[in-house]
Amino acid sequence: MDRQGRVYGPFSAQDDGFPNAGEVVQFYREQVKMSRARMAQLLNTSRRWITKMEKENAVSEMISRRRVLAQILSIPPILLGIGIVGEDNFLSQMGAHPVGVSTHLDGFVEYLDNAWSLSFAAGGTSMVPSTLQRAEKLKTVVAYGGTDAKKALVILNSYEQFLLVVGREQGSNFNEEAVVDTALETGDREAAAKADALRGLSYARKSGPQVHGWGLSIAAQVLAAMAKDAADVRKVLDLLDEARGMLDSAEPDIYRLNFTKERYPIIRAEALTPLLRVDPTKVDEVFAALDEAEKIVKPQFLRRKAHLELTYAQAAFYAKDHLGAVSAASSALELSRAIGSRRNERAIVLMYTGLQDKIGGTAEHKALGRLLTSTK
């Protein structure tokens, strides 16, 4: 039992004095009612390895890996021999005025790195509440001023951008204006470019290749969704080609934009799909892009797989392959619920409604309807 009265265990002790990590993992996995198969899927491993980890105490010694385990299973980090900087006593450790807190701020950066890694694997929506709490603590450091205020402001903007991107999966209405304002305060043009690209893209062309290319790809997707004629189709294709030209010179992805050669086929597929409304002749190019994207999406990236399945469904819908759209939408729904993506689910509901006057009453359409109304 700790000082807050929380009971941990009982677990046998390891040689280093910490609880048996395998027993800890099994206990908390069962507490959250997660199967070994589901856990293996999240960690991109096998069920047999999960069993070995629990029964033979074969838990990875890597801190980053243990942090992911702690997050997925809601394990108190101390039980795995790790700590999370930024608990409730963050400011109390530093006295009334938070000076000399650089070490603690480094911990905030590490936390966000792990949050992004988890978001790519499982959606990251479970981390939104704790990330919001840490953002509030960073705001306090900024408000106090001092030598660490500027560093805290830059980190705060990174937290706000995470919340803007990942929070949307949860249906949160995070303030986009706040993200832009904080980015501008930092004086970092590229941070401002990323934030402003999420609302208007006006800064993107002023930035380096990474943000520039990412901004172009976002602009292509926005225009594709609103395309009305052949001129719009041509503009989307031009933007995508220009974005691809940024890939060879793109810098390290410090802003977690994920604009890479590996990701580009997915970006292209998502932008091309809505164009089928205007130009059905692009159908072969769309499915070729989707097939290429599917080959490079790793099994552990559930969020990407969910988006890809949804894009397949939308492409099939626009191509008038209505039964194919239902099949892909069902797969997308299962994956989207696994990562807690309400946005994806809303899109599937809209598709289900759009299919009503086309295949309503068929067994496949009814089955999708049952899935949508079933207990999540």
C-alpha positions in Angstrom: 0.0 0.0 0.0 1.3 3.5 -0.9 0.9 6.8 0.9 -2.4 7.4 -0.9 -3.8 4.1 0.3 -3.7 2.3 -3.0 -3.1 -1.4 -2.8 -0.7 -3.0 -5.2 -0.4 -6.7 -5.4 0.4 -9.0 -3.7 3.4 -9.8 -6.0 6.5 -11.7 -5.4 9.8 -9.7 -5.3 12.5 -9.7 -7.9 16.2 -9.6 -7.0 16.2 -5.8 -7.4 13.5 -5.4 -4.8 10.7 -4.4 -7.3 7.6 -6.6 -7.8 7.8 -9.4 -10.2 7.0 -7.5 -13.5 5.4 -10.5 -15.2 2.9 -10.9 -12.3 2.2 -7.2 -12.4 1.5 -7.2 -16.1 -0.8 -10.2 -15.8 -2.7 -8.8 -12.7 -3.4 -5.4 -14.4 -4.2 -7.0 -17.8 -6.9 -9.0 -16.0 -8.0 -6.0 -14.1 -8.8 -4.1 -17.3 -10.3 -7.3 -18.8 -7.9 -7.3 -21.8 -7.2 -10.6 -23.5 -3.7 -11.8 -24.3 -4.6 -11.8 -27.9 -5.7 -8.1 -27.8 -2.6 -7.1 -25.9 -0.4 -9.0 -28.4 -2.1 -7.0 -31.2 -1.4 -3.7 -29.5 2.3 -4.6 -28.9 2.7 -6.1 -32.3 3.8 -9.5 -30.9 2.3 -12.9 -30.4 0.0 -14.3 -27.7 2.6 -16.9 -26.9 5.1 -14.1 -26.1 2.6 -12.4 -23.8 2.1 -15.6 -21.9 5.9 -16.1 -21.6 6.3 -12.5 -20.4 3.7 -13.0 -17.7 4.7 -16.5 -16.6 8.5 -16.3 -16.9 8.9 -12.6 -16.0 10.3 -11.9 -19.4 9.2 -8.2 -19.4 11.4 -5.9 -21.6 14.0 -3.9 -19.7 13.5 -0.9 -22.0 12.0 2.0 -20.1 10.0 3.2 -23.2 8.5 -0.3 -23.6 7.6 -0.4 -19.9 6.0 3.0 -20.1 3.7 1.8 -23.0 2.8 -1.3 -20.9 2.0 1.0 -17.9 -0.2 3.2 -20.1 -2.1 0.4 -21.9 -2.8 -1.5 -18.7 -3.1 1.5 -16.3 -0.2 0.1 -14.2 1.3 2.5 -11.6 4.7 3.1 -13.2 6.6 2.5 -9.9 5.5 -1.2 -10.1 7.5 -1.6 -13.3 10.6 0.2 -11.9 9.9 3.4 -13.8 8.5 6.9 -12.9 6.4 9.4 -14.7 7.6 13.0 -14.3 4.8 15.4 -13.7 2.7 13.8 -10.9 0.6 15.9 -8.7 3.6 17.1 -6.6 5.4 18.5 -9.7 5.4 22.1 -8.5 5.7 21.4 -4.8 9.1 19.8 -5.4 10.3 23.1 -6.6 9.0 25.4 -3.9 6.7 28.4 -4.5 8.5 29.5 -7.6 9.4 26.9 -10.2 13.0 27.8 -11.0 15.7 25.4 -12.2 13.1 22.9 -13.5 14.8 21.9 -16.7 15.2 18.3 -15.6 11.5 18.1 -14.9 10.7 19.6 -18.2 12.8 17.0 -20.0 10.5 14.5 -18.4 7.5 16.2 -19.9 9.2 15.9 -23.3 9.8 12.2 -22.7 6.2 11.7 -21.7 4.9 13.3 -24.9 7.3 11.2 -27.1 5.7 8.1 -25.5 2.2 9.5 -26.0 2.9 9.9 -29.7 4.2 6.4 -29.9 1.1 5.0 -28.2 -1.1 7.1 -30.4 0.4 5.5 -33.5 -0.3 2.1 -32.0 -3.6 2.4 -30.3 -5.0 5.8 -31.0 -3.8 7.6 -27.9 -7.3 8.8 -26.8 -6.8 7.3 -23.3 -3.9 9.7 -22.8 -5.9 12.9 -23.5 -6.9 13.5 -19.8 -3.4 13.0 -18.4 -1.9 15.1 -21.2 -4.4 17.9 -20.4 -3.3 17.8 -16.8 0.3 18.1 -17.7 -0.5 20.9 -20.1 -2.0 22.9 -17.2 1.2 22.4 -15.2 3.2 23.7 -18.0 1.0 26.8 -18.2 1.8 27.4 -14.6 5.5 27.3 -15.2 5.1 29.7 -18.2 3.0 32.1 -16.0 5.7 32.2 -13.3 8.3 33.3 -15.8 12.0 32.9 -15.2 14.7 31.1 -17.2 12.6 28.0 -17.9 9.5 29.8 -19.1 10.5 29.8 -22.8 11.4 26.2 -22.8 8.1 25.4 -21.0 6.2 27.4 -23.6 7.7 25.4 -26.5 6.8 22.1 -24.8 3.3 23.4 -24.0 2.7 24.1 -27.7 3.8 20.5 -28.5 1.3 19.3 -26.0 -1.5 21.4 -27.5 -0.7 20.1 -31.0 -0.9 16.5 -29.7 -4.3 17.3 -28.1 -5.5 18.9 -31.2 -4.6 15.9 -33.4 -5.4 13.1 -31.0 -8.3 14.8 -29.2 -10.2 14.9 -32.5 -10.3 11.1 -32.5 -12.2 11.3 -29.2 -14.5 14.0 -30.4 -12.9 16.7 -28.3 -13.2 20.4 -29.5 -9.7 21.5 -28.6 -9.2 25.3 -29.3 -7.3 25.6 -32.5 -6.8 29.3 -32.0 -5.0 28.6 -28.7 -2.5 26.3 -30.5 -1.7 29.0 -33.1 -1.4 31.7 -30.4 1.0 29.6 -28.3 3.0 28.7 -31.4 3.4 32.3 -32.3 4.4 33.2 -28.8 7.3 30.7 -29.0 8.7 32.6 -32.0 9.2 29.3 -33.8 8.0 29.7 -37.4 7.8 26.0 -38.1 5.7 25.3 -34.9 3.4 28.2 -36.1 3.3 26.7 -39.6 2.1 23.3 -38.3 -0.5 24.8 -36.0 -1.8 27.2 -38.6 -1.9 24.5 -41.2 -4.5 22.8 -39.1 -6.8 25.8 -39.6 -5.8 27.6 -42.8 -2.3 26.6 -44.1 -1.3 30.2 -44.6 2.2 29.7 -43.0 3.0 26.3 -44.6 4.7 27.6 -47.7 7.1 29.7 -45.6 8.6 26.8 -43.9 11.1 24.0 -44.4 10.4 20.9 -46.5 8.8 18.8 -43.7 6.1 21.3 -42.8 5.8 22.5 -46.4 5.1 19.1 -47.8 2.8 18.2 -44.9 0.8 21.4 -45.5 0.5 20.7 -49.2 -0.8 17.2 -48.5 -3.4 18.6 -46.0 -4.4 21.2 -48.6 -4.9 18.5 -51.2 -7.2 16.5 -48.9 -9.3 19.6 -48.1 -9.7 20.5 -51.8 -10.4 16.9 -52.7 -13.3 16.9 -50.3 -14.8 20.0 -51.9 -13.8 19.3 -55.5 -16.5 20.1 -58.1 -14.9 19.9 -61.5 -11.9 18.8 -63.6 -9.9 21.9 -62.6 -10.2 21.0 -58.9 -9.1 17.4 -59.7 -6.0 18.8 -61.5 -5.2 21.1 -58.6 -5.4 18.2 -56.1 -3.0 16.1 -58.2 -0.7 19.1 -58.6 -0.6 19.6 -54.8 0.1 15.9 -54.2 2.9 15.9 -56.8 4.4 19.0 -55.2 4.2 17.4 -51.8 5.9 14.3 -53.0 8.7 16.6 -54.2 9.3 17.6 -50.6 10.0 14.1 -49.5 13.7 13.8 -50.6 14.6 17.0 -48.7 12.4 16.5 -45.6 14.2 17.0 -42.3 13.8 14.8 -39.2 10.2 14.7 -38.1 10.5 16.7 -34.9 6.9 17.9 -35.0 5.4 14.4 -35.4 3.9 15.3 -38.7 4.6 11.8 -40.1 5.2 13.2 -43.6 7.5 10.4 -44.9 8.1 8.3 -48.0 6.4 5.4 -46.1 3.4 7.5 -45.2 3.0 9.3 -48.6 1.0 6.5 -50.3 -1.6 6.7 -47.5 -1.7 10.4 -47.8 -2.2 10.2 -51.6 -4.9 7.5 -51.2 -6.9 9.5 -48.7 -6.7 12.6 -51.0 -7.6 10.8 -54.2 -10.6 8.9 -52.8 -13.1 11.8 -52.7 -12.2 12.7 -56.3 -14.2 9.7 -57.5 -17.3 11.8 -57.0 -16.1 14.1 -59.8 -13.9 11.9 -61.9 -14.8 8.1 -61.8 -12.0 7.4 -64.2 -9.5 7.7 -61.3 -10.8 4.6 -59.7 -7.9 2.4 -60.7 -5.4 5.0 -59.5 -7.2 5.2 -56.2 -7.2 1.5 -55.5 -3.6 1.2 -56.6 -2.7 3.9 -54.0 -4.7 2.1 -51.4 -3.1 -1.3 -52.2 0.4 0.3 -51.9 -0.6 2.0 -48.6 -1.9 -1.3 -47.2 1.5 -3.0 -47.9 3.4 -0.5 -45.7 1.0 -0.2 -42.7 2.5 -2.2 -39.9 0.2 -4.4 -37.9 0.7 -2.4 -34.6 -0.4 0.9 -36.2 -4.1 0.4 -35.5 -5.0 4.0 -36.0 -3.5 4.0 -39.5 -5.2 0.6 -40.3 -8.5 2.0 -39.1 -8.1 5.1 -41.4 -7.0 2.9 -44.3 -10.0 0.6 -43.9 -12.3 3.6 -43.8 -10.7 5.0 -46.9 -11.2 1.7 -48.7 -14.9 1.8 -47.7 -15.3 5.4 -49.0 -13.5 4.5 -52.2 -15.8 1.5 -52.8 -18.8 3.7 -52.0 -17.8 6.4 -54.6 -17.0 3.6 -57.1 -20.5 2.2 -56.6 -19.2 -1.1 -55.1 -21.8 -0.8 -52.3 -21.3 -4.3 -50.9 -17.5 -3.8 -50.9 -18.2 -0.5 -49.0 -20.2 -2.3 -46.3 -17.5 -5.0 -45.9 -14.7 -2.4 -45.5 -16.9 -0.2 -43.3 -17.5 -3.1 -40.9 -13.7 -3.7 -40.6 -13.1 0.0 -40.1 -15.8 0.1 -37.4 -14.1 -2.7 -35.4 -10.7 -1.1 -35.6 -12.1 2.4 -34.9 -13.8 1.2 -31.7 -10.5 -0.5 -30.6 -8.8 2.9 -30.8 -11.8 5.0 -29.6 -12.2 7.0 -32.8 -15.6 8.7 -32.7 -14.7 10.6 -35.8 -14.3 7.5 -37.8 -17.5 6.0 -36.4 -19.4 9.1 -37.3 -18.1 8.8 -40.9 -19.3 5.2 -41.0 -22.7 6.2 -39.7 -23.0 8.7 -42.6 -21.9 6.0 -45.1 -24.5 3.6 -43.7 -27.2 6.3 -44.2 -26.0 7.0 -47.7 -26.2 3.3 -48.6 -29.8 3.1 -47.4 -31.4 4.0 -50.7 -28.9 1.8 -52.6 -28.8 -1.5 -50.7 -31.0 -0.8 -47.8 -32.8 -4.0 -46.7 -30.0 -6.4 -47.8 -28.4 -8.7 -45.3 -25.1 -6.9 -45.5 -26.6 -3.5 -44.9 -28.6 -4.8 -41.9 -25.5 -6.4 -40.5 -23.7 -3.1 -40.5 -26.6 -1.5 -38.9 -26.5 -4.0 -36.1 -22.8 -3.4 -35.6 -23.4 0.3 -35.3 -26.1 -0.1 -32.6 -24.3 -2.9 -30.7 -22.7 -2.3 -27.3 -19.2 -1.1 -27.8 
